Amino acid sequence: MEQITIAGHSFNVPVRYEEGHELTAGEASALNQTYHENLRNNFAKKVKDAGATADLAALQAELDAYAESYAFGVRTGGGGGATRDPVMSEALRIATKQIKDLIKTKGGKPGDYEASAITNAAKTLLGRPEGEQIMAVARARVEEQKQLASSNLGDLLSGLTAKEPQPASQPVPASEEAA
């Protein structure tokens, strides 16, 4: 069994799939759909950054290499670089603040540095022995947030007025999405 959180409550669910599990046609279809969505989502920034005059053949080759190396559950990204692991997100936030504080201590301004360089320095910091201490703080903070989120605060919602629902945007046809 594995524990998941639904609407702030913990539930036990079975682990249905294991290495070597033989897939049904529906399971294979669902996994391929998720795989394709992940490739699209993780590679979208790279394509957008390339612009309208992008070398599509080069992008295709890069996507092919990324798709070949892609593994479910491994958070490497195809260009976006965002992590969905709350502990790692918090650890990166802490490490980034430490890097910015160090820059200030040395008389510099964090704004004088590329954001990606600061992020890379934060990732390097997390890879050092000091990174374990940062990870421990991040785990504690995330756990604290989970506990706060699981508090019964439903009474606070009774006085709130919901916004009118917005009309759904029309989906982009696949032919335009690829452009």
C-alpha positions as MATLAB code, in Angstrom:
seq = 'MEQITIAGHSFNVPVRYEEGHELTAGEASALNQTYHENLRNNFAKKVKDAGATADLAALQAELDAYAESYAFGVRTGGGGGATRDPVMSEALRIATKQIKDLIKTKGGKPGDYEASAITNAAKTLLGRPEGEQIMAVARARVEEQKQLASSNLGDLLSGLTAKEPQPASQPVPASEEAA';
ca = [
       0.000    0.000    0.000;
       1.016    3.593   -0.554;
      -0.318    6.681    1.160;
      -1.723    9.572   -0.908;
      -3.355   12.841    0.109;
      -6.766   13.771   -1.265;
      -8.236   17.127   -0.248;
      -5.954   17.287    2.774;
      -6.739   13.753    4.036;
      -4.427   10.739    3.863;
      -5.649    7.524    2.259;
      -4.020    4.152    1.640;
      -4.134    2.909   -1.943;
      -2.783   -0.256   -3.526;
       0.392   -0.209   -5.603;
      -1.105   -1.674   -8.737;
       1.887   -1.791  -11.054;
       5.322   -3.288  -10.602;
       8.324   -3.711  -12.803;
       7.541   -6.455  -15.289;
       3.763   -5.908  -15.112;
       2.102   -6.903  -18.383;
       0.009   -3.997  -19.628;
      -3.481   -4.169  -21.039;
      -4.170   -2.179  -24.217;
      -5.887    0.515  -22.152;
      -2.978    0.793  -19.708;
      -0.488    1.026  -22.581;
      -2.610    3.720  -24.226;
      -2.859    5.716  -20.979;
       0.900    5.458  -20.358;
       1.700    6.514  -23.937;
      -0.686    9.456  -23.624;
       0.988   10.545  -20.373;
       4.427   10.026  -21.936;
       3.508   12.228  -24.908;
       1.988   14.896  -22.643;
       5.131   14.913  -20.497;
       7.353   15.247  -23.563;
       5.197   18.112  -24.856;
       5.057   19.896  -21.487;
       8.746   19.464  -20.711;
       9.918   20.528  -24.189;
       7.488   23.416  -24.799;
       9.725   26.127  -23.319;
      12.623   25.109  -25.539;
      10.422   25.325  -28.648;
       8.922   28.673  -27.600;
      12.376   30.069  -26.824;
      13.558   29.021  -30.305;
      10.938   31.333  -31.835;
       9.181   31.411  -35.183;
      12.373   30.939  -37.187;
      13.424   27.841  -35.268;
      15.382   25.076  -36.935;
      12.675   22.413  -36.674;
      15.013   19.626  -37.777;
      17.430   20.474  -34.954;
      14.556   20.701  -32.468;
      13.235   17.338  -33.687;
      16.662   15.773  -33.153;
      16.823   17.280  -29.657;
      13.307   16.040  -28.872;
      14.222   12.577  -30.186;
      17.213   12.452  -27.829;
      15.109   13.695  -24.911;
      12.324   11.196  -25.663;
      14.874    8.379  -25.823;
      16.291    9.253  -22.408;
      12.957   10.143  -20.766;
      12.043    8.069  -17.716;
       8.822    8.317  -15.725;
       9.347    9.639  -12.214;
      12.717   11.229  -12.964;
      12.494   15.015  -12.718;
      14.975   16.313  -15.257;
      12.748   18.406  -17.520;
      13.225   19.047  -21.204;
      14.020   22.701  -20.857;
      11.558   23.980  -18.291;
      13.552   22.803  -15.315;
      10.732   23.110  -12.795;
      10.356   20.474  -10.141;
       7.051   19.297   -8.753;
       8.600   17.700   -5.666;
       7.627   20.055   -2.823;
      10.690   19.162   -0.726;
      13.084   19.819   -3.603;
      11.237   23.039   -4.481;
      11.594   24.243   -0.901;
      15.249   23.163   -0.761;
      15.962   25.080   -3.975;
      14.166   28.118   -2.560;
      16.320   27.966    0.599;
      19.550   27.384   -1.345;
      18.717   30.193   -3.797;
      18.151   32.584   -0.901;
      21.508   31.552    0.567;
      23.262   32.229   -2.749;
      21.569   35.645   -3.031;
      22.490   36.458    0.579;
      26.108   35.472   -0.154;
      26.161   37.782   -3.185;
      24.866   40.633   -0.991;
      27.431   39.836    1.729;
      30.191   40.133   -0.879;
      28.836   43.578   -1.855;
      27.056   42.499   -5.021;
      23.468   42.582   -6.225;
      21.634   39.366   -7.109;
      19.975   41.236  -10.000;
      23.395   41.604  -11.628;
      23.512   37.829  -12.157;
      21.568   35.608  -14.546;
      18.736   33.824  -12.722;
      19.865   30.527  -14.255;
      23.391   31.033  -12.831;
      21.971   31.593   -9.349;
      19.758   28.518   -9.725;
      22.731   26.430  -10.881;
      24.770   27.639   -7.894;
      21.852   26.687   -5.601;
      21.742   23.203   -7.164;
      25.488   22.876   -6.652;
      25.039   23.874   -3.016;
      22.402   21.146   -2.602;
      24.889   18.610   -3.982;
      27.462   19.480   -1.313;
      27.459   18.083    2.248;
      25.701   21.279    3.421;
      22.873   20.344    1.076;
      21.726   17.568    3.428;
      21.091   20.118    6.157;
      19.108   22.253    3.701;
      17.116   19.178    2.617;
      16.321   18.384    6.267;
      15.026   21.922    6.809;
      13.015   21.691    3.584;
      11.469   18.345    4.643;
      10.496   19.838    8.012;
       8.936   22.904    6.375;
       6.937   20.824    3.887;
       5.734   18.542    6.680;
       4.714   21.594    8.712;
       2.788   22.946    5.714;
       1.030   19.587    5.267;
      -0.006   19.612    8.905;
      -1.291   23.173    8.625;
      -3.175   22.288    5.441;
      -4.831   19.319    7.101;
      -6.255   21.508    9.874;
     -10.019   21.822    9.827;
     -10.419   25.339    8.446;
     -13.703   24.699    6.651;
     -15.482   27.277    8.804;
     -13.418   30.004    7.118;
     -14.965   29.206    3.756;
     -18.544   29.829    4.888;
     -18.153   33.619    4.625;
     -16.482   33.612    1.204;
     -18.358   34.395   -1.997;
     -17.313   32.387   -5.032;
     -16.522   34.138   -8.304;
     -18.730   33.561  -11.308;
     -17.323   30.737  -13.451;
     -15.404   31.949  -16.504;
     -16.254   30.493  -19.923;
     -13.878   27.720  -20.884;
     -11.325   28.621  -23.526;
     -11.520   26.750  -26.784;
      -8.906   23.987  -27.172;
      -6.156   24.660  -29.693;
      -6.355   22.265  -32.668;
      -3.407   19.857  -32.813;
      -2.265   21.359  -36.144;
      -1.917   24.821  -34.520;
      -0.425   23.423  -31.298;
       2.559   21.967  -33.178;
       3.291   25.321  -34.836;
];
